[in-house]
Structure formats: C-alpha cells, structure tokens
C-alpha cells in the first residue's frame, strides 16, 4: 500500500473531522465519496432543464 506524507496542519484538520474510533482511511474514503457525489450533482444539474 502506498504511503503518503502529510503536513502537520493537514493531520490536525483531519483529526478535527474524525469521529471517535474512525480511522484515517475511513475518513478519507468518506471525504472522497462526498466529493464525488458533489461532482455528480454538478454534472447532472443542467440536465433537468
């Protein structure tokens, strides 16, 4: 599995978003899913006209 080095500020921001026992992997996957859902809604927003 690839390793990614993050700045301390980025880790602090991730820590603020994490819930109790949530791993970084779970958090990053959730953030990616939110981003992808937003992208999908932006692409389909114009289709309803």
C-alpha positions as semicolon CSV with decimal commas, in nm:
position;residue;x (nm);y (nm);z (nm)
1;X;0,000;0,000;0,000
2;X;0,140;0,344;-0,088
3;X;0,249;0,576;0,188
4;X;0,162;0,943;0,184
5;X;0,341;1,208;0,389
6;X;0,116;1,484;0,522
7;X;0,200;1,816;0,679
8;X;0,115;1,855;1,047
9;X;-0,154;2,113;0,961
10;X;-0,329;1,862;0,733
11;X;-0,321;1,593;1,003
12;X;-0,467;1,842;1,253
13;X;-0,752;1,922;1,014
14;X;-0,821;1,551;0,959
15;X;-0,819;1,496;1,336
16;X;-1,089;1,764;1,375
17;X;-1,307;1,581;1,121
18;X;-1,259;1,230;1,261
19;X;-1,526;1,076;1,476
20;X;-1,446;0,869;1,785
21;X;-1,296;0,545;1,651
22;X;-1,285;0,637;1,283
23;X;-0,961;0,555;1,103
24;X;-0,790;0,793;0,864
25;X;-0,871;0,550;0,581
26;X;-1,242;0,563;0,665
27;X;-1,236;0,941;0,689
28;X;-1,053;0,987;0,358
29;X;-1,289;0,743;0,184
30;X;-1,587;0,937;0,320
31;X;-1,441;1,268;0,201
32;X;-1,378;1,122;-0,146
33;X;-1,736;0,991;-0,162
34;X;-1,870;1,334;-0,064
35;X;-1,653;1,498;-0,331
36;X;-1,764;1,250;-0,598
37;X;-2,131;1,294;-0,504
38;X;-2,091;1,669;-0,537
39;X;-1,928;1,629;-0,877
40;X;-2,210;1,403;-0,994
41;X;-2,475;1,650;-0,884
42;X;-2,293;1,936;-1,059
43;X;-2,273;1,740;-1,384
44;X;-2,642;1,650;-1,374
45;X;-2,768;1,987;-1,250
46;X;-2,805;2,120;-1,604
47;X;-2,976;1,807;-1,736
48;X;-3,315;1,891;-1,583
49;X;-3,389;2,195;-1,798
